[in-house]
């Protein structure tokens, strides 16, 4: 069979960085905009609003980076442990592992003879790689990358959080709540559509679900600021 003249690109190649980047940018806009709206609804002056928003940007970016690193590191630890266990089993019982691999291919639709030949050839080429991919579901595309996920989350959170801060800095005090909420929702809708498109899903659905939950977050924090701002 001739090889394709150019490498194919698939949406799954984007899963790792896309999830972290979209999550970071979305959280950056939503959390900082909600914080700005909530503080503004309490009747505070512009300087207090900006300080609160800037603190939220730094804290949120660091929190996102730490959370992503810890989460993805745990996944990477699990993958390494599974690979080590598989390597030990290949060393102690190669015939049993070969039968197991052949059984996997047979369960996927190959006849027993062909499944056996495929298992033998893949084992001869890269036994651990074959078991990692077909038994454990670990591949180079989907493998955990903690540092990449942490940096992507922190950077995109900071970029997203900068939007409501800039809007709050240049908008008249009386219009901050409306301006921050409106600009944030527009950007979040665009982000949702872009993320859905990059992942191969429908743009309208992606934009709608991001906008709905973000609007709810802004509304709730505005109510908290208005209620507790008058009480405190």
Residue pairs with C-beta under 8 A, 6 or more apart in sequence:
10 141
11 198
11 199
11 200
12 141
12 142
13 141
14 198
14 199
15 141
15 142
15 199
16 141
16 142
16 144
16 145
16 148
16 149
17 148
17 149
17 152
18 195
18 198
18 199
19 149
20 68
20 148
20 149
20 150
20 152
20 153
20 156
21 152
21 153
21 156
22 156
22 191
22 195
23 64
23 153
23 156
24 64
24 68
24 152
24 153
24 154
24 155
24 156
24 157
24 160
25 156
25 157
25 159
25 160
25 191
26 160
26 188
26 191
26 192
26 210
26 214
27 60
27 64
27 157
27 160
28 57
28 60
28 61
28 64
28 156
28 157
28 158
28 159
28 160
28 161
28 162
28 163
29 160
29 161
29 163
29 164
29 184
29 187
29 188
29 191
29 214
30 184
30 188
30 213
30 214
30 217
30 218
31 56
31 60
31 161
31 217
32 53
32 56
32 57
32 60
32 160
32 161
32 163
32 164
32 165
33 163
33 164
33 180
33 181
33 184
33 214
33 218
34 217
34 218
34 220
34 221
35 52
35 53
35 56
35 221
36 49
36 52
36 53
36 164
36 165
36 168
36 176
36 180
37 176
37 177
37 180
37 181
37 218
37 221
37 222
37 225
38 221
38 222
38 224
38 225
39 48
39 49
39 52
39 53
39 225
40 49
40 168
40 176
40 177
40 180
40 225
41 177
41 221
41 222
41 223
41 224
41 225
41 226
41 229
42 225
42 226
42 228
42 229
42 230
42 232
43 229
43 230
44 52
44 229
45 173
46 168
46 169
46 173
46 176
49 168
49 176
50 165
50 168
50 169
53 161
53 164
53 165
53 168
54 165
56 161
57 157
57 158
57 161
57 162
57 165
60 157
60 161
61 154
61 155
61 157
61 158
61 161
62 154
64 150
64 153
64 154
64 157
65 150
65 151
65 153
65 154
66 150
67 153
68 146
68 149
68 150
68 152
68 153
68 154
69 146
69 147
69 149
69 150
71 149
72 144
72 145
72 146
72 149
72 150
73 144
73 146
75 144
76 143
76 144
76 145
76 146
79 136
79 138
79 143
79 144
82 132
82 136
82 138
83 128
83 132
83 136
83 138
86 97
86 128
86 131
86 132
86 135
86 136
87 128
89 96
89 97
90 97
90 127
90 128
90 131
94 123
94 127
97 123
97 127
97 131
98 119
98 120
98 123
100 131
100 135
101 119
101 122
101 123
101 130
101 131
101 134
101 135
102 112
102 115
102 116
102 118
102 119
102 120
103 115
104 134
104 135
105 114
105 115
105 118
105 119
105 134
106 112
106 115
110 118
119 130
122 129
122 130
123 130
132 138
132 139
133 139
160 187
160 191
163 183
163 184
163 187
164 180
164 183
164 184
167 176
167 179
167 180
167 183
167 184
168 176
168 179
168 180
171 179
171 180
177 222
181 215
181 218
181 222
184 214
184 218
185 211
185 214
185 215
185 218
188 210
188 211
188 214
189 207
189 208
189 210
189 211
190 207
191 210
192 206
192 207
192 208
192 209
192 210
192 211
193 203
193 204
193 206
193 207
194 203
195 206
196 202
196 203
196 205
196 206
196 207
197 203
197 206
